[in-house]
Amino acid sequence: APPSTCRFTVDNGDGRWVPTNPTGAWYGQIDLNTPVRVKVSEGSASVRWTGFLSALPTSWSPAQADRYVQVTGSGIMQRLERGTVFRSPMVRTVSTTSTPPRAYWPAEDASNATTLAEFFGGPPMTWTGNLTPALDGPDGSLPLPEFTTFVGVKGDVPSHPATGAWSLSVLFNIPAAPSGDTVILRWQTSGTLTMWQIVLSPGGVTDTLIIEAYDSAGTKQVNDSTTFTVGSLTEPYGIWLPMVMTAQQDGADVDYRCELFYAPEGAGTANSGTAAAFTTGVVSGISVPATAKTNGMLFGHWAVWDINVNDGLLLWDLAAIEGYTGLNTVLGDLSAATRASRLGLEEGLPVSLPALDEIAMGAQGTETFLALLRECEAAGNGRLFERMDPAATDKWFRLSSHEWLTNQAVALTLDHDSGHLSDPFQPTYDDQERINDVTATRASTVGTGSSARVVATSGKLTPELVGVYPASVNVNVAADAQLPDQAGWRVNVGTAEGPRYPLVTIDLAHKPGLIPDWIGCDIGSRTQITNPPQGLPPDD
């Protein structure tokens, strides 16, 4: 549904409805975007609309005997239509952890970038060699850079106090086995283990990941290797993998842990150990050293925290790069309902979801909050409404499925013969909503898939009988196989026979007995009209 609007005329004899009038009774208390509620008192008060002042045009009679304002209020959707485009799901996940990172380089920079920006405004990450920004990326992230030829990157972490713990994360894709042992992540600390690194050692059938740590003299004090196995994977090639490394001071020792997660299988692996008689310190810098062995590899989303991210619980959040796509059964962001609910909670604008279909969604892209909710609405063939009283329901929106809308019980019955209807009441038989040929395309800001076309073949509104009424729609669903149903339902709706009812007017002043049932209605409630005027179909 479009943004709601509420208009009413008020007496402005004392100038209180003019925000800039310093003598007005409401000066300093009223302005554009001031919240407005419209209540009806019938027994107990009922809120029928909630929104914000959007226009306050002042008017007066020729002799200025009457001064008034024709107030316009708009629902929250109007403001959200101008909303900021979201950063990628990966950026939103990493940057909004309960304790934010001390440094974060998403590496989602555009193709002409000469440095990689730090998210919080700190020093950018720099590189040597031939790095290609914005080459490729997984669902949930914008494209990330490729280490094209002999690339090395380095990022300095702003100074911060020691907490006895630190964590790092990185996302990588290694197309093929390197020619030998390769450092894929290195970092420096102020602790007694001054340099740490993760080394990938290719081994043919199975590969090895090695955690190494060196003291200030350059002596290797930690050399902890483990065979690479994550679910069914025995080598980390050609896939996107998030990795998290944590360290925690444990008395005189350092407990460390390295974890990887393969989201499509919900599988993870960890290698942990203890470095006796050493200190964690703080992470001061992060890098990938320059070498030809990293040619063709892709990296991004380097982050550093001054906490232990709960032994890899962050990894489940980082795996949102798959979970946000709707393909990961473990994280559960499968359906339009689940995504809409999560988006609402993230933005502090909760969404109620009466019986929304479990439609599998495609990857969440970079759109505004409202546009992402609209994707859920379109994929679920539902309707997105503003709630009339968000203070009472603790929900700003309701996303209803078409099954719920069409199969709900009648909430309000209006009898024409009993005078329940007032002018204007003008049923209209036209072709404004007619659609008998629909092409549905799987598309979002992440990318475009295939299409499916459905043409009406039965009934009185087929193209052969009335001509072609085409329409196209983009839907962000998980798979091309869902497209025929998406197109078919829209053909079904677009070929429904009978008149439209653009406006139904009720004069509650003359029929106050209708007020209780009207108060019981919500936007989208089912209304039945009985005993229609002669010449109209008998059905409601």
RODO-2510 file (C-alpha; in nm, 4 decimals, decimal comma):
residues 540
     n   res          X          Y          Z
     1     a     0,0000     0,0000     0,0000
     2     p     0,1186     0,3595    -0,0577
     3     p     0,1917     0,5947     0,2325
     4     s    -0,1224     0,6907     0,4199
     5     t    -0,2512     1,0478     0,4318
     6     c    -0,4822     1,2231     0,6763
     7     r    -0,6273     1,5712     0,6082
     8     f    -0,8295     1,7922     0,8389
     9     t    -0,9102     2,1608     0,8717
    10     v    -0,8512     2,3442     1,2001
    11     d    -0,9301     2,6894     1,3343
    12     n    -0,6177     2,9052     1,3376
    13     g    -0,7667     3,2175     1,4895
    14     d    -0,4866     3,2546     1,7434
    15     g    -0,2091     3,1472     1,5053
    16     r    -0,1173     2,8357     1,6992
    17     w    -0,0920     2,6231     1,3833
    18     v     0,1864     2,8392     1,2375
    19     p     0,5189     2,6892     1,3579
    20     t     0,7135     3,0145     1,3047
    21     n     0,4661     3,2359     1,4914
    22     p     0,6377     3,3287     1,8219
    23     t     0,3063     3,4433     1,9751
    24     g     0,1306     3,1200     1,8908
    25     a     0,0192     2,9000     2,1808
    26     w     0,2106     2,6030     2,0379
    27     y     0,5269     2,7890     1,9354
    28     g     0,8229     2,5554     1,9704
    29     q     0,5947     2,2528     2,0061
    30     i     0,4606     2,2101     1,6555
    31     d     0,6415     2,1767     1,3232
    32     l     0,6693     1,9507     1,0236
    33     n     0,7181     1,5863     1,1318
    34     t     0,5435     1,6485     1,4642
    35     p     0,3662     1,3191     1,5491
    36     v    -0,0120     1,3185     1,5068
    37     r    -0,2748     1,0709     1,6216
    38     v    -0,6425     1,0690     1,5289
    39     k    -0,8694     0,9159     1,7928
    40     v    -1,2338     0,8202     1,7940
    41     s    -1,4095     0,8092     2,1303
    42     e    -1,6821     0,5477     2,1327
    43     g    -1,6762     0,3733     2,4667
    44     s    -1,2979     0,3631     2,4935
    45     a    -1,0819     0,5793     2,2669
    46     s    -0,9603     0,4140     1,9476
    47     v    -0,6637     0,5410     1,7468
    48     r    -0,7580     0,5385     1,3795
    49     w    -0,4433     0,6904     1,2316
    50     t    -0,0873     0,7744     1,3312
    51     g     0,1494     0,9851     1,1278
    52     f     0,3451     1,3078     1,1089
    53     l     0,2603     1,6630     1,0046
    54     s     0,3721     1,7125     0,6453
    55     a     0,1953     2,0321     0,5314
    56     l     0,0444     2,3320     0,7179
    57     p    -0,0866     2,5761     0,4563
    58     t    -0,2516     2,8797     0,6180
    59     s    -0,5719     3,0261     0,4711
    60     w    -0,8201     3,2968     0,5585
    61     s    -1,1453     3,4426     0,4370
    62     p    -1,1395     3,7671     0,2322
    63     a    -1,2154     3,9781     0,5401
    64     q    -0,9928     3,7581     0,7589
    65     a    -1,2900     3,6810     0,9760
    66     d    -1,1967     3,3151     0,9528
    67     r    -0,8378     3,1920     0,9685
    68     y    -0,7719     2,8249     0,9274
    69     v    -0,5138     2,5637     0,8301
    70     q    -0,5812     2,2663     0,6069
    71     v    -0,3505     2,0213     0,7822
    72     t    -0,1975     1,7272     0,5988
    73     g    -0,0398     1,4407     0,7864
    74     s     0,1520     1,1596     0,6229
    75     g     0,2266     0,8093     0,7387
    76     i     0,5792     0,7004     0,8178
    77     m     0,6199     0,5457     0,4726
    78     q     0,6434     0,8906     0,3125
    79     r     0,9588     0,9748     0,5057
    80     l     1,1021     0,6265     0,4570
    81     e     1,0639     0,6603     0,0801
    82     r     1,3466     0,9143     0,1045
    83     g     1,5511     0,6867     0,3272
    84     t     1,9207     0,6148     0,3096
    85     v     2,0308     0,3177     0,1031
    86     f     2,1501     0,0418     0,3323
    87     r     2,5091    -0,0700     0,3314
    88     s     2,5546    -0,4349     0,2449
    89     p     2,4314    -0,6971     0,4935
    90     m     2,7913    -0,7881     0,5687
    91     v     2,8791    -0,4295     0,6598
    92     r     2,5655    -0,3944     0,8702
    93     t     2,6494    -0,7160     1,0539
    94     v     3,0124    -0,6368     1,1315
    95     s     2,9720    -0,2667     1,2099
    96     t     2,6781    -0,3101     1,4478
    97     t     2,8120    -0,5792     1,6784
    98     s     2,7286    -0,5032     2,0425
    99     t     3,0881    -0,3884     2,0900
   100     p     3,1862    -0,2209     1,7625
   101     p     3,5191    -0,3030     1,6021
   102     r     3,8185    -0,0824     1,6740
   103     a     3,8881    -0,0861     1,3012
   104     y     3,6954    -0,2191     1,0033
   105     w     3,7883    -0,2163     0,6346
   106     p     3,4916    -0,3537     0,4349
   107     a     3,6899    -0,3226     0,1072
   108     e     3,3645    -0,2627    -0,0810
   109     d     3,5254     0,0430    -0,2405
   110     a     3,4485     0,1321    -0,6015
   111     s     3,6632     0,0241    -0,8946
   112     n     3,8648     0,3475    -0,9110
   113     a     3,9618     0,3462    -0,5423
   114     t     4,3252     0,4033    -0,4530
   115     t     4,2860     0,3071    -0,0852
   116     l     4,0367     0,0954     0,1099
   117     a     3,8288     0,3115     0,3426
   118     e     3,8033     0,2413     0,7157
   119     f     3,4358     0,2302     0,8131
   120     f     3,4567     0,4464     1,1259
   121     g     3,6759     0,7150     0,9723
   122     g     4,0171     0,5789     1,0768
   123     p     4,3239     0,5397     0,8563
   124     p     4,2484     0,3676     0,5243
   125     m     4,4075     0,0402     0,4269
   126     t     4,6792     0,0834     0,1676
   127     w     4,8278    -0,1569    -0,0826
   128     t     5,1287    -0,2260    -0,2955
   129     g     5,1269    -0,4148    -0,6228
   130     n     4,8377    -0,4464    -0,8656
   131     l     4,5085    -0,4698    -0,6737
   132     t     4,1756    -0,4640    -0,8601
   133     p     3,8968    -0,3156    -0,6429
   134     a     3,5326    -0,4179    -0,6771
   135     l     3,5953    -0,7324    -0,8790
   136     d     3,3653    -0,9921    -0,7224
   137     g     3,1847    -1,0701    -0,4013
   138     p     2,9432    -1,3090    -0,2329
   139     d     2,5766    -1,2554    -0,1669
   140     g     2,5490    -1,0139     0,1220
   141     s     2,8493    -0,8046     0,0175
   142     l     2,9340    -0,5617    -0,2562
   143     p     3,2194    -0,6691    -0,4850
   144     l     3,5562    -0,7041    -0,3123
   145     p     3,9122    -0,6558    -0,4433
   146     e     4,1242    -0,9114    -0,6184
   147     f     4,4925    -0,9440    -0,5369
   148     t     4,5803    -0,9345    -0,9055
   149     t     4,9611    -0,9246    -0,9091
   150     f     5,2005    -0,9332    -0,6134
   151     v     4,9683    -0,7419    -0,3815
   152     g     5,0306    -0,6578    -0,0194
   153     v     4,7816    -0,4690     0,2009
   154     k     4,8252    -0,3013     0,5369
   155     g     4,5903    -0,1322     0,7811
   156     d     4,6801     0,0486     1,1047
   157     v     4,4477     0,0051     1,4018
   158     p     4,3943     0,3230     1,6085
   159     s     4,5544     0,3117     1,9533
   160     h     4,3290     0,1815     2,2293
   161     p     4,3616     0,0401     2,5826
   162     a     4,4345    -0,3258     2,6408
   163     t     4,1422    -0,5377     2,7554
   164     g     4,3093    -0,8756     2,7761
   165     a     4,1358    -0,9939     2,4594
   166     w     4,1150    -0,9278     2,0875
   167     s     3,9453    -1,0675     1,7787
   168     l     3,9896    -1,0387     1,4043
   169     s     3,7760    -1,1365     1,1079
   170     v     3,8282    -1,1600     0,7339
   171     l     3,6323    -1,2896     0,4356
   172     f     3,8241    -1,4566     0,1558
   173     n     3,7930    -1,6545    -0,1641
   174     i     4,0980    -1,8483    -0,2890
   175     p     4,0300    -1,9656    -0,6452
   176     a     4,2931    -2,2401    -0,6517
   177     a     4,5712    -2,3874    -0,4412
   178     p     4,8739    -2,1572    -0,4178
   179     s     5,2158    -2,2826    -0,5167
   180     g     5,3270    -2,3201    -0,1538
   181     d     5,2714    -2,2068     0,2035
   182     t     5,0951    -1,8678     0,1910
   183     v     5,0167    -1,6149     0,4644
   184     i     4,6518    -1,5172     0,4233
   185     l     4,6322    -1,2975     0,7359
   186     r     4,8948    -1,1315     0,9535
   187     w     4,8640    -0,8946     1,2482
   188     q     5,0886    -0,7204     1,4991
   189     t     5,0204    -0,6764     1,8703
   190     s     5,1686    -0,5001     2,1707
   191     g     5,1762    -0,8297     2,3620
   192     t     5,4755    -1,0546     2,4129
   193     l     5,3716    -1,2407     2,0988
   194     t     5,4266    -0,9447     1,8713
   195     m     5,3263    -1,1019     1,5401
   196     w     5,0610    -1,3601     1,4531
   197     q     4,9641    -1,5038     1,1159
   198     i     4,7457    -1,7651     0,9487
   199     v     4,9244    -1,9755     0,6891
   200     l     4,7533    -2,1867     0,4236
   201     s     4,9617    -2,4916     0,3370
   202     p     4,8356    -2,6747     0,0261
   203     g     4,8745    -3,0477     0,0481
   204     g     4,7033    -3,2105    -0,2461
   205     v     4,4164    -3,4205    -0,1079
   206     t     4,3820    -3,2186     0,2103
   207     d     4,5212    -2,8794     0,2994
   208     t     4,6427    -2,7404     0,6319
   209     l     4,5808    -2,4148     0,8151
   210     i     4,8583    -2,3106     1,0518
   211     i     4,8379    -2,0598     1,3369
   212     e     5,1811    -1,9054     1,3939
   213     a     5,2939    -1,6526     1,6554
   214     y     5,6368    -1,4924     1,7069
   215     d     5,7962    -1,3096     1,9963
   216     s     5,9858    -0,9803     1,9652
   217     a     6,3086    -1,1661     1,8783
   218     g     6,1390    -1,3276     1,5786
   219     t     6,1274    -1,6724     1,7402
   220     k     5,8245    -1,8801     1,6503
   221     q     5,6428    -1,9630     1,9754
   222     v     5,3178    -2,0990     1,8320
   223     n     5,3013    -2,3422     1,5413
   224     d     4,9572    -2,4966     1,5566
   225     s     4,8409    -2,6733     1,2412
   226     t     4,5137    -2,8445     1,1608
   227     t     4,3817    -3,0243     0,8551
   228     f     4,1331    -2,8099     0,6673
   229     t     3,7911    -2,9714     0,6972
   230     v     3,4670    -2,7723     0,7050
   231     g     3,1648    -2,9931     0,6525
   232     s     3,2231    -3,1725     0,3232
   233     l     3,5026    -2,9345     0,2273
   234     t     3,8601    -3,0573     0,2440
   235     e     4,0115    -2,7570     0,0695
   236     p     3,9135    -2,3877     0,0742
   237     y     3,9131    -2,3164    -0,2970
   238     g     3,6568    -2,1361    -0,5106
   239     i     3,4232    -2,0521    -0,2225
   240     w     3,3702    -1,7584     0,0129
   241     l     3,4681    -1,8320     0,3721
   242     p     3,4493    -1,6056     0,6769
   243     m     3,7257    -1,6584     0,9342
   244     v     3,7435    -1,5316     1,2922
   245     m     4,0514    -1,5386     1,5163
   246     t     4,0208    -1,4682     1,8892
   247     a     4,2629    -1,4470     2,1815
   248     q     4,1927    -1,4179     2,5535
   249     q     4,4298    -1,3654     2,8434
   250     d     4,3951    -1,6594     3,0815
   251     g     4,6113    -1,5864     3,3827
   252     a     4,9699    -1,5942     3,2582
   253     d     4,8707    -1,7646     2,9319
   254     v     4,6944    -1,6751     2,6054
   255     d     4,4060    -1,8907     2,4842
   256     y     4,3529    -1,8574     2,1090
   257     r     4,1014    -1,9921     1,8620
   258     c     4,0606    -1,9798     1,4833
   259     e     3,7237    -2,0640     1,3270
   260     l     3,5813    -2,0926     0,9781
   261     f     3,2216    -2,1418     0,8709
   262     y     3,0704    -2,2846     0,5531
   263     a     2,7192    -2,1458     0,5535
   264     p     2,5461    -2,3598     0,2854
   265     e     2,6039    -2,6685     0,5011
   266     g     2,5821    -2,4945     0,8372
   267     a     2,9236    -2,6406     0,9093
   268     g     3,2127    -2,4898     1,1035
   269     t     3,5548    -2,5865     1,2190
   270     a     3,7844    -2,4538     1,4918
   271     n     4,1438    -2,4855     1,5933
   272     s     4,2251    -2,3705     1,9445
   273     g     4,5191    -2,3832     2,1800
   274     t     4,7124    -2,2074     2,4561
   275     a     5,0335    -2,0100     2,4380
   276     a     5,1879    -2,0490     2,7821
   277     a     5,3486    -1,7525     2,9581
   278     f     5,2603    -1,4851     2,7022
   279     t     5,0339    -1,1773     2,6911
   280     t     4,7704    -1,0692     2,4393
   281     g     4,8366    -0,6941     2,4243
   282     v     4,6333    -0,5021     2,1650
   283     v     4,6229    -0,5407     1,7881
   284     s     4,8053    -0,2477     1,6263
   285     g     4,7990    -0,3474     1,2605
   286     i     4,6661    -0,6021     1,0157
   287     s     4,8068    -0,7050     0,6783
   288     v     4,8489    -0,9574     0,4019
   289     p     5,2143    -0,9640     0,2916
   290     a     5,2989    -0,9135    -0,0748
   291     t     5,3686    -1,2344    -0,2630
   292     a     5,2878    -1,3810    -0,6011
   293     k     5,1253    -1,6732    -0,4192
   294     t     4,8156    -1,4604    -0,3444
   295     n     4,7650    -1,3664    -0,7109
   296     g     4,3973    -1,4079    -0,7991
   297     m     4,2788    -1,4305    -0,4372
   298     l     3,9963    -1,2053    -0,3121
   299     f     3,9811    -1,0575     0,0371
   300     g     3,7643    -0,8142     0,2298
   301     h     3,5835    -0,7274     0,5498
   302     w     3,8923    -0,7113     0,7708
   303     a     3,7852    -0,6168     1,1236
   304     v     3,9579    -0,5889     1,4623
   305     w     3,7878    -0,5918     1,8037
   306     d     3,9262    -0,5404     2,1515
   307     i     3,7082    -0,8199     2,2898
   308     n     3,6809    -1,1948     2,2516
   309     v     3,3786    -1,2292     2,0253
   310     n     3,2413    -1,5142     2,2345
   311     d     3,4414    -1,8000     2,0901
   312     g     3,3147    -1,7577     1,7400
   313     l     2,9512    -1,6642     1,8003
   314     l     3,0254    -1,3703     1,5719
   315     l     3,0951    -1,6254     1,3025
   316     w     2,7265    -1,7060     1,2873
   317     d     2,6588    -1,3384     1,2260
   318     l     2,9287    -1,3182     0,9612
   319     a     2,7741    -1,6190     0,7948
   320     a     2,4845    -1,3851     0,7232
   321     i     2,6589    -1,3391     0,3900
   322     e     2,4732    -1,6602     0,3094
   323     g     2,1933    -1,6290     0,5619
   324     y     2,0733    -1,3042     0,4118
   325     t     2,0365    -1,4716     0,0747
   326     g     1,7584    -1,7015     0,1854
   327     l     1,9678    -2,0104     0,0991
   328     n     2,1019    -2,1002     0,4412
   329     t     1,8736    -2,3320     0,6342
   330     v     2,0781    -2,2937     0,9526
   331     l     2,0472    -1,9189     0,9966
   332     g     1,6825    -1,9269     0,9026
   333     d     1,6547    -1,6086     0,6935
   334     l     1,4616    -1,8173     0,4437
   335     s     1,1337    -1,6413     0,3935
   336     a     0,9846    -1,3044     0,3168
   337     a     0,8302    -1,3081     0,6646
   338     t     1,1584    -1,3768     0,8406
   339     r     1,3438    -1,1102     0,6448
   340     a     1,0756    -0,8461     0,7008
   341     s     1,0744    -0,9227     1,0722
   342     r     1,4533    -0,8974     1,0958
   343     l     1,4671    -0,5731     0,8982
   344     g     1,2061    -0,4163     1,1226
   345     l     1,3928    -0,5140     1,4379
   346     e     1,7224    -0,3851     1,2964
   347     e     1,5677    -0,0455     1,2218
   348     g     1,3590    -0,0204     1,5390
   349     l     1,0389    -0,0255     1,3297
   350     p     0,8889    -0,3693     1,3985
   351     v     0,6652    -0,5450     1,1465
   352     s     0,3699    -0,7679     1,2317
   353     l     0,3255    -1,0675     1,0033
   354     p    -0,0191    -1,2296     0,9981
   355     a     0,0203    -1,5583     0,8152
   356     l     0,2701    -1,4423     0,5554
   357     d     0,3697    -1,7117     0,3076
   358     e     0,7018    -1,8857     0,3541
   359     i     0,8374    -1,7590     0,0226
   360     a     1,2124    -1,8174    -0,0105
   361     m     1,3913    -1,4888    -0,0734
   362     g     1,6945    -1,4118    -0,2852
   363     a     1,9981    -1,2196    -0,1652
   364     q     1,9369    -0,9009     0,0285
   365     g     2,0810    -0,6137    -0,1685
   366     t     2,1677    -0,2516    -0,1020
   367     e     1,8360    -0,0684    -0,0932
   368     t     1,6454     0,1572     0,1435
   369     f     1,4645     0,0004     0,4375
   370     l     1,1252     0,0549     0,2749
   371     a     1,2429    -0,0820    -0,0604
   372     l     1,3659    -0,3993     0,1117
   373     l     1,0275    -0,4380     0,2822
   374     r     0,8645    -0,3897    -0,0585
   375     e     1,0757    -0,6776    -0,1894
   376     c     0,9296    -0,8975     0,0853
   377     e     0,5817    -0,7723    -0,0027
   378     a     0,6289    -0,8541    -0,3715
   379     a     0,7874    -1,1943    -0,3146
   380     g     0,5093    -1,2961    -0,0752
   381     n     0,2327    -1,1514    -0,2953
   382     g     0,1175    -0,9689     0,0154
   383     r     0,0348    -0,6141     0,1191
   384     l     0,2420    -0,3839     0,3365
   385     f     0,0377    -0,1458     0,5512
   386     e     0,1143     0,1148     0,8137
   387     r    -0,0341     0,0273     1,1520
   388     m    -0,2985     0,2676     1,2742
   389     d    -0,1784     0,2609     1,6345
   390     p     0,1867     0,1558     1,6561
   391     a     0,2026     0,2603     2,0217
   392     a    -0,0575    -0,0022     2,1124
   393     t     0,0698    -0,2811     1,8870
   394     d     0,4432    -0,2045     1,9183
   395     k     0,4515    -0,2509     1,5387
   396     w     0,4834     0,0179     1,2738
   397     f     0,3893    -0,2037     0,9804
   398     r     0,1825    -0,5061     0,8955
   399     l     0,2803    -0,7330     0,6074
   400     s    -0,0173    -0,9527     0,5228
   401     s    -0,0298    -1,2442     0,2818
   402     h    -0,2854    -1,2599     0,0027
   403     e    -0,4307    -1,5762     0,1607
   404     w    -0,4899    -1,3909     0,4866
   405     l    -0,6445    -1,0931     0,3085
   406     t    -0,8789    -1,2982     0,0904
   407     n    -0,9790    -1,5645     0,3450
   408     q    -1,0332    -1,3494     0,6544
   409     a    -1,3742    -1,3158     0,8171
   410     v    -1,5953    -1,0180     0,7352
   411     a    -1,5180    -0,7324     0,9744
   412     l    -1,7750    -0,4769     0,8530
   413     t    -2,1061    -0,5328     0,6740
   414     l    -2,2639    -0,2387     0,4947
   415     d    -2,6271    -0,2698     0,3790
   416     h    -2,7094    -0,0344     0,0933
   417     d    -3,0838    -0,0654     0,1483
   418     s    -3,0389     0,0378     0,5134
   419     g    -2,8656     0,3591     0,4142
   420     h    -2,5212     0,2559     0,5319
   421     l    -2,3555     0,3967     0,2192
   422     s    -2,3155     0,7626     0,1308
   423     d    -2,1993     0,9413    -0,1788
   424     p    -1,9583     0,9057    -0,3394
   425     f    -2,0225     0,5365    -0,3974
   426     q    -1,9541     0,4598    -0,7601
   427     p    -1,8602     0,1051    -0,8583
   428     t    -1,6494     0,1243    -1,1729
   429     y    -1,6218    -0,1313    -1,4483
   430     d    -1,3032    -0,0525    -1,6394
   431     d    -0,9721    -0,2067    -1,7376
   432     q    -0,7368    -0,0111    -1,5103
   433     e    -0,6384    -0,3171    -1,3084
   434     r    -0,6668    -0,5699    -1,5911
   435     i    -0,3583    -0,7882    -1,6477
   436     n    -0,3660    -1,1069    -1,8537
   437     d    -0,0017    -1,1466    -1,9618
   438     v     0,2679    -1,1297    -1,6925
   439     t     0,6434    -1,1728    -1,7107
   440     a     0,8127    -1,2228    -1,3726
   441     t     1,1896    -1,1757    -1,3493
   442     r     1,4121    -1,2771    -1,0602
   443     a     1,5957    -0,9526    -0,9933
   444     s     1,7335    -0,7269    -0,7201
   445     t     2,0299    -0,4957    -0,6713
   446     v     2,2407    -0,8112    -0,6280
   447     g     2,1755    -0,9338    -0,9806
   448     t     1,9255    -1,0692    -1,2308
   449     g     1,8180    -1,4256    -1,2960
   450     s     1,5771    -1,5778    -1,5424
   451     s     1,2161    -1,4878    -1,6280
   452     a     0,8851    -1,6692    -1,6603
   453     r     0,5801    -1,5625    -1,8598
   454     v     0,2225    -1,6657    -1,7857
   455     v    -0,0725    -1,5771    -2,0128
   456     a    -0,4381    -1,6177    -1,9184
   457     t    -0,5900    -1,9103    -2,1069
   458     s    -0,9350    -1,9384    -1,9481
   459     g    -1,2185    -1,7073    -1,8470
   460     k    -1,3593    -1,4019    -2,0195
   461     l    -1,0457    -1,1863    -2,0062
   462     t    -0,7951    -1,3840    -2,2108
   463     p    -0,5859    -1,1993    -2,4723
   464     e    -0,7854    -1,3705    -2,7479
   465     l    -1,1094    -1,2180    -2,6182
   466     v    -1,0123    -0,8752    -2,4887
   467     g    -0,6619    -0,8111    -2,6198
   468     v    -0,3253    -0,8220    -2,4465
   469     y    -0,2865    -0,6445    -2,1130
   470     p     0,0791    -0,7047    -2,0320
   471     a     0,2734    -0,6414    -1,7142
   472     s     0,6210    -0,7184    -1,5889
   473     v     0,7417    -0,7516    -1,2337
   474     n     1,0786    -0,7986    -1,0657
   475     v     1,0735    -1,0278    -0,7641
   476     n     1,3636    -1,1109    -0,5355
   477     v     1,3008    -1,4805    -0,4869
   478     a     1,5587    -1,7499    -0,4256
   479     a     1,5202    -1,9546    -0,7427
   480     d     1,4018    -1,9246    -1,1006
   481     a     1,1625    -2,2149    -1,0397
   482     q     0,9467    -1,9822    -0,8267
   483     l     0,8791    -1,7430    -1,1139
   484     p     0,5829    -1,9223    -1,2816
   485     d     0,3867    -1,9029    -0,9557
   486     q     0,4770    -1,5348    -0,9180
   487     a     0,3520    -1,4554    -1,2663
   488     g     0,0536    -1,6875    -1,2445
   489     w    -0,0859    -1,5320    -0,9286
   490     r    -0,0696    -1,1852    -1,0797
   491     v    -0,2566    -1,3087    -1,3873
   492     n    -0,5167    -1,4608    -1,1566
   493     v    -0,5683    -1,1285    -0,9786
   494     g    -0,5577    -0,9246    -1,3001
   495     t    -0,8308    -1,1298    -1,4690
   496     a    -1,0807    -1,1218    -1,1823
   497     e    -1,4169    -1,0275    -1,3283
   498     g    -1,6509    -0,7624    -1,1936
   499     p    -1,6451    -0,3919    -1,1067
   500     r    -1,3891    -0,2080    -0,8966
   501     y    -1,4886    -0,0165    -0,5844
   502     p    -1,2396     0,2733    -0,5671
   503     l    -1,4152     0,4427    -0,2765
   504     v    -1,6753     0,3425    -0,0221
   505     t    -1,8100     0,6249     0,1950
   506     i    -1,9851     0,5759     0,5287
   507     d    -2,1754     0,8522     0,7082
   508     l    -2,1227     0,7516     1,0692
   509     a    -2,3030     1,0615     1,1976
   510     h    -2,6289     0,9298     1,0525
   511     k    -2,5559     0,5637     1,1237
   512     p    -2,3778     0,5594     1,4626
   513     g    -2,4620     0,1931     1,5071
   514     l    -2,1851     0,1143     1,2588
   515     i    -1,9179     0,2796     1,4710
   516     p    -1,8260    -0,0227     1,6891
   517     d    -1,7729    -0,2466     1,3851
   518     w    -1,5821     0,0298     1,2055
   519     i    -1,3552     0,0743     1,5058
   520     g    -1,2927    -0,2998     1,4976
   521     c    -1,1563    -0,2727     1,1419
   522     d    -0,7948    -0,2287     1,0451
   523     i    -0,6406    -0,1365     0,7123
   524     g    -0,6927    -0,4389     0,4922
   525     s    -0,9944    -0,5691     0,6873
   526     r    -1,2615    -0,7366     0,4781
   527     t    -1,5767    -0,5306     0,4128
   528     q    -1,9011    -0,6762     0,2758
   529     i    -2,1666    -0,4746     0,0893
   530     t    -2,5098    -0,6335     0,0896
   531     n    -2,8185    -0,5438    -0,1110
   532     p    -2,6279    -0,3357    -0,3669
   533     p    -2,8165    -0,0973    -0,5969
   534     q    -3,0040    -0,2400    -0,8913
   535     g    -2,7873    -0,3181    -1,1893
   536     l    -2,4866    -0,4325    -0,9851
   537     p    -2,3845    -0,7941    -0,9339
   538     p    -2,5547    -0,9524    -0,6322
   539     d    -2,2290    -1,0763    -0,4792
   540     d    -2,0532    -0,8661    -0,2121
***
